[in-house]
């Protein structure tokens, strides 16, 4: 996966294997031997064919001069380990918590997207002491308000033996499959998808055993009802929502935010943007994150 200039690759060992993360800690962001006492921002990518920390690579360097920045590949994605297992929700709740505990000595701001943002809310409900604030892009559990994705025809079809592997190798982990996924799932405007994005997603999708996490996601094994957890959130939160997201509409975002207006202090709907504004309109996303960092405050 392509890395911005001055970014160093590190790793920690979690209960499910080694998790790789990226941090702008080399020149021009930091000189050798310089002590880093800045506040930390953690960027967590969402799920889909070929997802990785690359998803945030057009955004997080903009904060490298003012913050200590960490952007991990979650277990099963990118360059992190890919255990051969059917992933469950608890796997990601545990490894996200382990990552924060291992790399951050003080409460941090976590910036996360889609299903991972939903997981982050659940971790914050159980461990609020780890967080200073949350900035979430299209947070969802994908079975919200009782709409169970795992019972849809597509999820059941993908769950059939052999079909899942054939689908992954023939329709997901290919250049055409990645391009189709980005066009139909993540971007509102296909012309914003340039070759580098497709190549980065394809490289991640073709890592050894990458199909295990991806298929667990597509089958619906990782879905849950976020509306059951959001009312318990106490960490100050802001949300960004693309107006043209598929399956997780802005109306869903407003319903979720309304469950806990004390914690969810702001929600911004972006016109003509899909699921990943951090790739589709990175400059706008940077501006909103900067605004939220100033405006959301502890309760």
Secondary structure as UniProt FT lines:
FT   TURN            5..6
FT   STRAND          7..14
FT   TURN            15..16
FT   STRAND          17..24
FT   TURN            27..29
FT   TURN            32..33
FT   STRAND          40..44
FT   TURN            49..50
FT   HELIX           53..56
FT   TURN            57..59
FT   HELIX           60..63
FT   TURN            64..66
FT   STRAND          68..72
FT   TURN            75..76
FT   TURN            78..79
FT   HELIX           89..103
FT   STRAND          108..113
FT   HELIX           114..126
FT   HELIX           128..130
FT   STRAND          131..137
FT   HELIX           144..146
FT   HELIX           149..151
FT   HELIX           153..158
FT   TURN            161..162
FT   HELIX           163..167
FT   HELIX           168..172
FT   HELIX           175..181
FT   HELIX           182..186
FT   HELIX           190..192
FT   HELIX           195..205
FT   TURN            208..209
FT   HELIX           210..219
FT   TURN            220..222
FT   HELIX           226..228
FT   HELIX           230..232
FT   STRAND          237..242
FT   TURN            243..244
FT   HELIX           250..258
FT   TURN            259..263
FT   STRAND          264..270
FT   TURN            271..272
FT   HELIX           277..280
FT   HELIX           282..295
//
